Amino acid sequence: MNEKKGNTENRTTFFVPVISGICLVFLFLLPSCYTTREVGIQVLHPPEKILFNTPRNLVLLNRMPGEELWKDTLRFHDLKIPVKMYNDLTWKVIYGFTDVASDSPWTDKILFDSLMVDSLGHQLPLQLGTVLWKEILQKNGGQTCIDMASLWLRDSITRSQEFAIVDEEGEAAWMTTINVWLFTRTVWFVYDEEKGLLDSTVLYDTIRLSSAGHSYRSALSRLPSLKKAVFDLARMSGEHYAYLIFPVWDPVQRIYYAGGNPSLKKAGRYAEENKWLAAAEIWRRLAYTAGNRTAARAAFNMALVSEINDKLGLAEEWLRRSLDLEDNKITRQYLEIIRNRLLDYKKMNLEISPY
C-alpha cells in the first residue's frame, strides 16, 4: 500500500476534455484606443459523470494475475504479452488515472492496493462483493474504492501500396504503407462506503502507428516501438476514466484592458508583472470615479481579478456593473462565460464565494 500524488499529463487520444466557448477570442472587436492584453488562467472543468462532489480518500484497486501465473504468456489476438508485462501495464492504467485525479479538488489522498486473480478472460469481470470492497476500504482507511477490474488488449494491422513522390526531384515509386491499431478495453467499478456501487463503466481507447517504405520489410522496420505504444495507451486509458469522474483545472485565455487611460496603463503594467493586488486597487477606484467608458473597462478587469481568485459571484457583479456603465458585446460574452461557470459549480455542488 503506497500513497502518491502526481501531475496531470493530458495525453489521451480517445478522450480529450474540451471546454466550449470558454476562451475570449474577440480582440478584433475592441476599440483601438483601448489596449488589451491576454493572460492565461486556470478554470475548473466539470466531469461528465458526477459520482460524488466532496474530497475523498481514494483506494485504487488493481486486479492482477497472481504470481503463480507470472511464467505464463497471455495472447491478445496477435499480441503476446508475458504476465509480468501485463501486470506492469495494469499499473500504468492506475498511474494514468492518478495523474489526473491527484490534481482534482475532490481528492484528499490516493492509496494503492491490489487483488490477485486466478485467471484472465475476455469476458467482462463481475463487481466485487460488498464484504470484500468494504474490507479493502477499511484496511486502507479510504472512503471510495476505484476498482480497475480488467484490462484487455487487441491489435489490427493493414498494408497498402501507393504510387507516391519519394524525393525532391519529383521521382515517384510504389511505396508500402503499414497501419497498426492498438486497442484497450478497461472495466471500472466505483464503490462508496455509504452509497455502495456508484458506477460501472467499460471504456475503449485506441492509438494508431503508421510507417512507409519501399517494401513491406522496410515499412515494418520503421514502425515506432509497439511496446512503448502499448504502455502509453494503457496510461491514456487510466487518464480517460479519471477525466470522466473528476473535475480538473484547465488552462484558458482571458483578456484585460491595459491602455486608453494613464491609470489603466499603470494598472496594466502591474498586472503584466503579476502584481494583481496593486492593479486591482487602481481598477476598483477607476470603476467608481472615472468616466463611463473607462469605469466600464476597469469593472471588466475587476471581474477578471475575481475569477482568478475563484470568486465567481463577485465576477458576475462586476460584469453587470460594467454593462450598466456601457453596453459591450465582449462584456456580455464574458458574463455568459461566468454564468455558465456558476452553473457548473452548482452542478458540482461546489461552494461559490461571492466576496
Residue pairs with C-beta under 8 A, 6 or more apart in sequence:
1 111
1 112
1 113
1 139
1 140
2 111
2 112
3 109
3 110
3 111
3 112
4 98
4 102
4 110
4 112
5 98
5 102
5 107
5 110
6 95
6 98
6 99
6 102
7 99
7 102
7 103
8 99
8 100
8 102
8 103
8 248
9 96
9 99
9 235
9 239
10 16
10 17
10 239
11 232
11 235
11 236
11 239
12 205
12 236
12 239
12 240
12 243
13 205
13 206
13 207
13 233
13 236
14 203
14 204
14 205
14 206
14 236
14 240
15 205
15 239
15 240
15 243
15 244
17 45
17 243
17 248
17 250
19 43
19 45
19 250
19 252
21 336
21 337
21 340
22 43
22 250
22 252
22 337
23 252
23 253
23 254
24 253
24 254
24 255
24 330
24 333
24 334
24 337
25 253
26 329
26 330
26 333
27 36
27 38
27 255
29 329
29 330
30 36
30 330
31 260
33 259
33 260
34 257
34 259
34 260
34 264
34 297
35 257
35 258
35 259
35 260
35 265
35 268
36 255
36 256
36 257
36 258
36 259
37 255
37 256
37 258
37 268
37 271
37 272
38 253
38 254
38 255
39 253
39 254
39 255
39 256
39 271
39 304
40 251
40 252
40 253
40 254
41 251
41 252
41 253
41 254
41 304
41 307
41 308
42 249
42 250
42 251
42 252
43 249
43 250
43 252
43 307
43 341
44 105
44 247
44 248
44 249
44 250
44 341
44 344
44 345
44 348
44 350
45 247
45 248
45 249
45 250
45 344
46 247
46 344
46 347
46 348
47 243
47 244
47 245
47 246
47 247
47 248
48 243
48 244
48 245
49 199
49 201
49 244
49 245
50 245
50 347
50 348
51 190
51 192
51 198
51 199
51 245
52 106
52 144
52 192
52 198
53 106
53 348
53 349
53 350
54 106
54 349
55 105
55 106
55 107
55 108
56 106
56 107
56 108
56 142
56 143
56 144
57 108
57 109
57 110
57 111
57 140
57 141
57 142
57 143
57 144
58 101
58 107
58 109
58 110
58 111
58 142
58 143
58 144
58 145
58 146
59 111
59 112
59 113
59 136
59 137
59 140
59 142
59 144
59 145
59 146
60 94
60 97
60 98
60 110
60 111
60 112
60 113
60 146
60 148
61 113
61 114
61 115
61 133
61 136
61 145
61 146
61 147
61 148
62 90
62 91
62 93
62 94
62 112
62 113
62 114
62 115
62 148
63 90
63 114
63 115
63 117
63 125
63 147
63 148
63 149
63 150
64 86
64 87
64 90
64 114
64 115
64 116
64 117
65 72
65 83
65 86
65 87
65 116
65 117
65 118
65 119
65 120
66 116
66 117
66 118
67 116
69 83
69 118
69 119
70 82
70 83
70 84
70 87
71 83
72 82
72 83
73 80
73 81
73 82
73 83
74 80
74 81
74 82
74 83
74 86
74 120
75 81
76 152
76 153
76 154
76 155
77 153
77 154
77 155
77 156
78 155
78 157
79 153
79 154
79 155
79 230
81 89
81 153
81 230
86 120
86 151
88 231
89 151
89 153
89 230
89 231
89 234
90 148
90 151
90 234
92 231
92 234
92 235
92 238
93 148
93 151
93 186
93 234
93 235
93 237
93 238
94 112
94 148
94 238
95 235
95 238
96 234
96 235
96 236
96 237
96 238
96 239
96 240
96 242
97 146
97 148
97 238
97 239
97 241
97 242
98 110
98 238
98 242
99 235
99 238
99 239
99 242
100 238
100 239
100 242
100 243
100 246
100 248
101 107
101 110
101 242
101 246
102 110
103 248
103 249
104 242
104 246
104 247
104 248
105 247
105 350
106 246
106 247
107 246
109 142
111 140
111 141
111 142
113 136
113 139
113 140
115 128
115 136
120 150
122 152
124 150
124 187
124 202
125 149
125 150
125 187
127 147
127 149
127 189
127 197
127 200
128 136
128 147
128 149
128 189
128 191
130 196
133 145
133 147
133 191
134 191
134 193
136 142
136 145
137 143
137 144
137 145
137 191
137 193
142 193
143 192
143 193
144 190
144 191
144 192
144 193
144 198
145 189
145 190
145 191
145 192
146 188
146 190
147 188
147 189
147 190
147 191
148 186
148 187
148 188
148 238
149 187
149 188
149 189
150 185
150 186
150 187
151 184
151 185
151 186
151 234
151 237
152 184
152 185
152 186
153 182
153 183
153 184
153 185
153 230
154 182
154 183
154 184
154 185
155 180
155 181
155 182
155 183
156 180
156 181
156 183
157 178
157 179
157 180
157 181
158 178
158 179
159 176
159 177
159 178
159 179
159 216
159 219
160 176
160 177
160 179
161 174
161 175
161 176
161 177
162 174
162 175
162 177
163 172
163 173
163 174
163 175
164 172
164 173
164 174
164 175
164 212
165 171
165 172
166 172
166 173
166 175
173 214
174 214
175 212
175 213
175 214
175 219
176 212
176 213
176 214
176 215
176 216
176 218
176 219
177 210
177 211
177 212
177 219
178 210
178 211
178 212
178 216
178 219
178 220
178 223
179 208
179 209
179 210
180 208
180 209
180 210
180 223
180 226
181 206
181 207
181 208
181 209
182 206
182 207
182 208
182 209
182 226
182 229
182 230
182 233
183 204
183 205
183 206
184 204
184 205
184 206
184 233
184 234
184 237
185 202
185 203
185 204
186 202
186 203
186 205
186 237
186 238
186 240
186 241
187 200
187 201
187 202
187 203
188 199
188 200
188 201
188 202
188 203
188 241
189 197
189 199
189 200
190 197
190 198
190 199
190 200
190 245
191 197
191 198
192 198
199 245
201 241
201 244
203 237
203 240
203 241
203 244
205 233
205 236
205 237
205 240
206 233
207 229
207 232
207 233
207 236
209 223
209 224
209 226
209 229
210 223
211 219
211 220
211 222
211 223
211 224
212 219
212 222
213 219
213 220
213 221
213 222
247 348
254 304
254 307
255 304
255 330
256 268
256 271
256 300
256 301
256 304
257 264
257 268
257 297
257 298
257 300
257 301
258 264
258 265
258 267
258 268
258 269
258 271
258 272
259 265
259 268
260 294
260 297
261 286
261 290
261 294
261 297
263 282
263 285
263 286
263 290
263 294
264 282
264 283
264 286
264 294
264 297
264 298
266 282
267 278
267 279
267 280
267 282
267 283
267 286
267 298
267 301
268 279
270 276
270 278
270 279
270 282
271 279
271 301
276 305
276 308
279 301
279 305
280 301
280 302
280 305
282 298
283 298
283 299
283 301
283 302
283 305
284 298
284 302
285 298
286 294
286 295
286 298
287 295
287 298
287 299
287 302
287 318
287 321
288 295
289 295
290 298
292 325
292 326
293 325
293 326
295 325
296 322
296 323
296 325
296 326
296 328
296 331
297 322
299 318
299 319
299 321
299 322
299 325
300 318
300 319
300 322
300 328
300 330
300 331
300 334
302 318
303 314
303 315
303 316
303 318
303 319
303 322
303 334
303 338
304 315
306 312
306 314
306 315
306 318
307 315
307 338
307 341
310 353
311 353
311 354
311 355
312 338
312 341
312 342
312 345
312 352
312 353
313 342
313 352
313 353
313 354
313 355
314 353
314 354
314 355
315 338
316 335
316 338
316 339
316 342
317 354
319 331
319 334
319 335
319 338
320 335
322 328
322 331
323 331
323 332
323 335
342 352
345 352
346 352
